[in-house]
Amino acid sequence: MLRTEILRHILLVSIVHSVSLSIFSQDMDNLRLKDFKPVSIYKVPQTKIVKAKYPIIDFHSHDYPKSAVEVDSWVKRMDEANISKTLILSYATGPKFDSIVRKYSRYKDRFELWCGFDYTGHGQPGWEKHAVAELERCYRQGARGVGELGDKGLGELYSKPAAGYGLHIDNPAMKPLLEKCAELKMPVSIHVAEDQWMYEKADSTNDGLMNAAKWKVDLNKKGILGHDELIKTLENAVKSNPETTFIACHLANTNADLTVLGRLFDLYPKLYADIAARFAEFSPVPRFSKVFFEKYADRIVYGTDMGSASEMYQTTFRILESADEHFYDHRLFSYHWPLYGLALNDSTLRKIYNENGNRILRH
């Protein structure tokens, strides 16, 4: 009887072990990278910051609301988060821009509207005159800046109704527009390139693989410029238009090597950068980023570019203000790496949140 019980026990253990191995093997074999959403195991302080420490000017947002009611709701969330003003980078010109002006007209003190460039007919003689005239018209309608211009390698793509394929920001044809921006005191918000992981192969060595499989730059496209070439177009434009204020979106997409942006800051006093939609790129290296942000505190402005949800604002505050370690926000970011708080000092926070912005917006 004892022998039978022993054999039964051995058999049961064997079955359980076999099933466990099978389950373990099956889970690992079928685990997809896009489903990888780790939960931090560390029992460390977790800070929830509902309201920013100082009033904020958000230098990078877009026309998200579909109705006046949604605009009202956004303003309430801004109040709760201590967002004093939001810049709407509309990309738009013509009737589209005019409709955006009407949408936000009840909150002129809370939203500032920026237009695009009209590239209609670019490449044909004299198109710049039409583009400058439209820029002046948008200014009269209320535009106080230009953006977001966007060049991911093939030219200025974002502006509506016509994109500027083949036109880079340092193209001589852009100079009349950039000079007019200086004359009208309209800052230029421009997105050039993408972050480094978008240029790497989407393989096991790519540090940003969770995103790189979906978001990537195809350098095989005819005429496309690479990352460093695009940074050079920005530098060329800034250098040849010293009276124009430029804001490089997303820290100029140099988060993998912020010294590239630091060199530009050192050379060009009217160049700024926003931190929009790159919180998950700079927060994994908090000590390096903190040193950079505090060194160049006079040149960096706050931005979001991630919608208008309260939880989104709170995550940005946590990254900038707290010293929290090893946390995730899978609602906003799909990387595998954890986030860390930079614990920026008060002087730096005030400059990034509003002081630099107020200086730029003195129209």
N, C-alpha and C positions, 0 to 999 in steps of 0.2 A: 504493500500500500504506500509505504514511504517512497519507494522507488518510483511509483506511478506519479505521486505528487511532485517529485523532483523533476521527472521528465516533462510533466505538464508545465511546471514553472519555467524550465529551460525553453520549451517550445513557445510559451507566451512571451518571454523576454525576447526571443529571436524574432517573433512576428512584429512586436512593437518596435524593435530596433530596425527591422527591415522596412516597416511602414514609415518610420521617422526618416530614414535615409532617403526613401522614395519621395516623401513629401519635400524634404530639404532640397533634394536634387531637382525635383520638378519646379519648385518655386524659383530656384536660382536660374534654371534653364529658361524659364518663361518670364523672368523679370525684365521689363522693358525700361530703358533709360528714361523715357518720357513719363513713366509712372513712378519714378524715384522721388519721393517726397519725404526726406528724413525729418525726424523730430528730435530736437536736441535732448540729450540725456543729462546735461549738466544742470545741477541745482545751483544756479547763480542768480544774482539780482535781475529782475525783469521790470523795466520802467515803462509805464504807460504815460505818455505826454499828450494830453488832449489839446492843449493850447500852447502855441509857440511862446518862448520866453520873451520875445520882442515882436513888435508888429512886422509883418512881412510884405514885401512886394514880390509876387510870383512872376518872374520874367519869361516863363515859357509854359503857356497853356494854349488851348485851341477852342474853337467854337463848338463845344459839346452839346449845349442845350438845344432842344428841338422846339421849345415854346417859351413864352414869357413866364409861365408857371415854373418851368425848370430853371430859368434864370433866377427867379425869386428863391427857390430852394438852394441854389448854389450860393447865393449871397448869405443865407442863413448859416450854411456850413463854413463859409469864409469867416463870418463873425465868431463862430465857435472856435475856430482854429487860430484866430488872430491874423488872418490874411487881410491886410488893409486894401490891397489893390492887386488885380490880376491882369496881366497883359494877354490879350487875345491875338495870337499870331495867326492871321486869317489866310495867308497866302494869296488873298483875293484882290481883284481889281474890278472895275466896272459895276454893273448892277448887283453882282454877288456881294461885293464889298458894301454897297449902299444898303443892302438888306440886313447885313450884319450890324451896321451902324444903327439901324432902326431897332433891332432886337435888344440892344444894350442901352438904348437912349435914356431909360429911366434911372440908370445907375452910372452916370458919367464920372462920378467920383470914385467908383469901385472897379471899373474896367477901363483899360486903355486899349484902343484898337490899332493894330498895325496892318498895313496892306502888303500886297506883293508887288512884283514888277510885271508889267504887261509885255510879254515877249512876242506878241502878234507880229508876224512878218519879219522876224529877225533873220538876218542874212540878206535882206533886201536894202538897197540904199535908203538912208534916212529913217529907218525904223526907230532909231533911238529918239528922234524928235517926238514921235507919237508916244513912246514909252515915258519920256520925261513929262510930256503934257498930261498923261494919265496919272503919273505920280503927283503932280501938282494938284490935279482935280481931287484925288483921294485925300490929299492933305487938307484941302478946303472942306472936305466932307468930314474930317475929324481924325484921319490917320496921323499918328505921331511917331511912327517908326515903320520899318520895312522888315518883313519876315513872316514866317521862317523861310529864308532861301535855302535850297537844299541841293547839294551836289555829291552824289555817291560814286562819281566816276565818269558819268556820261554827260554831265552838264547840268544846268539849272533846271530841276524837274518839278519843283513844288508849285510854282506860281500858277494862278488860274486867271483867265481861261486858257492861256497858252503856255506850254512849257518851253524852256530854253535849251533844248537838246543841242549839245555841242558847244554851248557857251559856258565857260568857266569864269569865276569871279574876277580873274585877272585879265580877261579878254579886253583889249582896247575899247571894244564897243560898249563895255559896261561903265567906262569911266564917266561919261556924261551923267549917268544915273547916280553913281556914287558921289560925284561932285554936287549934284542937286540935293542929295541927302544931307551933305554937310551944310549946304546953304540953308536948308529948311530945318536944320538941327533934328534930323530924323535918324536915330541909330539904326544900324543894320544887323539883324540877327541872322546868322548863317550857319548851316549844318554842312560841314565838309567831312568826307570819308566816313568810316565806321570803326568800331573798336577792333583791336588786333585779332581776336578770335574769329571774326567774320572772314578773315583772309586766310586762315589756316585750314588745312584739310580736315574734314569732319571725320576724324578717326580717333583711335584710343588715346592719342597724345594731345588732343585739343582740350585745353583747360576750360573752354566754354562750350563743350560739346552739347550740353543740354539745349542750348539755343542755336548752336552752329549748324545743326542738321536742318534747321528751318530758315534761319536768318544767315545768309552768307553773301559774299560778293564774288561774282563770277568774273575773274580776271581774264577769261578767254574771250569776252565780248570785244568786238572790234572797237578800237578807239577809247577804251576805258582807261582811266587813270588809276594808279594804285594809291595806297594810303599816303605815303610820303610825298608823292607828286601832288596830291590834293592839299596837303598841309602847305606845300610850297605855293600853290595858287592863292591860298589865303594870305600867306605872308606877302606875296607880291602885291596883292590888292591893298593890304593895310599899309605897306611901305609907300606905295605910290599915291595913296589918298590920306595923307596925314591929318587932315581936318575932319575926316569921317570917323564916327565912333562905330566900332564893330563889336559884336558880342558873339563869340564862338560857342555854338550850342554844344552841350554834352561834354564840356571841357575839351572841345576840339577833337573829341574821340581819341584822346591820347592817354587814356586811363592806364594802359599797360606800361606807359613810360611818361609820367607827368613832367619829366625834365624837358621834354620837347616843348610843351606849352610854357614852362617856366622861362625858357630861352626867348620865346616870343614876347612874353610879358616884360622881360628885361629890356627888350629892344624898342617896343612900341607902346607908348603911354596911353593911347586911346583904344587899345584892345582889351576887352573883357571876356569872360567866359561864364556861361551858366552851368549848373550842375544837374540839369534836368535829366530824368530817366537814366541816370548813371550811378545811382546810389548803390546798386548791387555790384558795380564795377570798382568803385573806390573804397567801399567799406570793408572788403576782405583784407585790405592792407591798412589798417587803421592808424598805425604809428606813422608810416610814411605819408599817408594822406593828411593826417593832422598837421604834420610839419609843413607840408606844402600849402595847405589852406591857411595856416597862420602866417606863413612867410608872404603869401600873395593875397592876404585878406582884403586889400584895397582893389582887387581886380576880379573878384568872383561874386556872382549874384545867384540868389536862390531861384530855382525853377522846378517844375514838376513834370509836365508832359505825360501824365499818367492818369488822366481823368480828373474827377473832382470829389471822390468819395472821402468821407471823414477819416476812414481807416488808412487811406493812402497818405494824407497829411501827417497823421500820427506816426507812421513808420518813418517818414523823412525826419521828423523832429527827434525821434528816438535815435536815429543814426547820427544826427548832427550834435545833439545836446547831451546824450547819456554816455556812460561808459559801459553799457551792457555788452556782453560777450556771447558769441556763438549762438545766434538765433536765426530763425528763418522767417520769410514771409512769402509763402508759395502763391498767394493771391496776386502778388505784383511781379515776382521774379521766378524764373524757371531754371536757374543755375543749380549746380550741386553744392556750391560752396556756401558757408554760413556768413552771416552779416555781423558787424561789430560797430559799436558806437565810437565816435571820434572824440566825444567830450570836449568840443571846441570851447575856448575861453570866451568870456562875455564880449570882449572887444571884437573878436573875430565874428561872433554870431551877429552882433549889431551891424557890422559892415556888410556881411553877406545877406542878412535878412532885409535891410532897408537903407542903410547909409549910402552904399555904392549906388543903389537903384535911384535914390533921390538925386544924387549928383548927375547920373546919366539922364534922368527925366526932366532936368531943368531946361525946358524948351524955350 
